[in-house]
Amino acid sequence: IHFMIDVVNKTCSAGVVEEFKFQDTSIAFRVKNFSDGLIRVCLGKAWDDAQAVTVGSGIAETVISNTNPQTGFTREATSTVLIKASSSGTIEVIRND
C-alpha cells in the first residue's frame, strides 16, 4: 500500500532551476530522477551550489535538511525544493514525512 501525501512531477529543462512547491513543510523529500543526466537538489527558496545534492540518472534519493546550529541544531523544514537538471527530463519529488 502506498499513501501519497504530497507529490509533484515536472519536466525540467536543462540548466534551469525549477521550483517544486508543496502544500506542507517537511525536513525530507524523496527525489526521483527520470532524466538522462545528473540533477542537483536544494531544499528551501534560495539556490546554493555549496549545499546542492547530486542525484544520478535513474536514481531516487531522500534529501534531508541540514541541522542549523543557530536554532539549536533543529532541522529547517521547508515546502520548497529546487532542482537543476543537466539534461531535460521528468523529475518526481515526494514530501517524505
C-alpha positions, 0 to 999 in steps of 0.5 A: 500500500502506498499513501501519497501525501504530497507529490509533484512531477515536472519536466525540467529543462536543462540548466534551469532551476525549477521550483517544486512547491508543496502544500506542507513543510517537511525536513525530507523529500524523496527525489526521483530522477527520470532524466538522462543526466545528473540533477542537483537538489536544494531544499528551501527558496534560495539556490546554493551550489555549496549545499546542492545534492547530486542525484544520478540518472535513474536514481531516487534519493531522500534529501534531508535538511541540514541541522542549523546550529543557530536554532539549536541544531533543529532541522529547517523544514521547508515546502520548497525544493529546487532542482537543476537538471543537466539534461531535460527530463521528468523529475518526481519529488515526494514530501517524505514525512 
